[in-house]
Amino acid sequence: MNQKLKGFSKLAVVSLIFSLLFVAGCSDNYSVNPEPSQSPTLSARAIPSLPPQEVDAIISNNSEIISVDDGGVITIDRDKYEHSFSVEPRAVVVDVEINVVSYEEKVRGNRAIIFEFCPSGLVFNSPAKLEFDMSELDSKADYAKLFYYHPAYKIWVLQSIKKVESKRVEFDINHFSRYAISD
């Protein structure tokens, strides 16, 4: 009986290790340490998936390579409105292609502009900045709200509230997710 228990324990440990290796190999995370034979640029591989609910339209799809040494700015043109996403130098560990898709959707019953970023899950060493023109929401509000989407719970979570100045507002972004701005 003791021999059977030892055999079962070994089998359980081997199965657990194999399962962990299999799950780690199927991860959506992007490596920040590319192989020497690979390009030193992370790629946005694919446009973020659109939400299951109906959206008005994709208004903007912008992509830029952000360098480690220089950082960079992505201008997000949406019809007659201009927003921007800026990354400081050294905020990323390798040069990275960033793709921003934006569209309009209702969030918690209010009109909002959604921003989805690729590569999914990218984390910054120092916060990036998402600057937004509140005129797009026809808003006269003194404050704007930034929400992020929590996929496990399928809800929008309030992340920050900022004062609107000259019809513009700026939010810190520490990692890539699906974000919404509303008044």
Buried (B, 14 or more C-beta within 10 A) or exposed (E): EEEEEEEEEEEEEEEEEEEEEEEEEEEEEBEEEBEEEEEEBBBBEEBBEBBEEEBEEBBBBBBBBBBBEEBBBBEBEBEEBBBBBBBBBEBBBBBBBBBBBBBBBBBEEEBBBBBBBBBBEBEBBEBBBBBBBBEBBEBEEEEBBBBBBEEEEEEBEEBBEBEBEEEBBBBBBBEBBBBBBBB
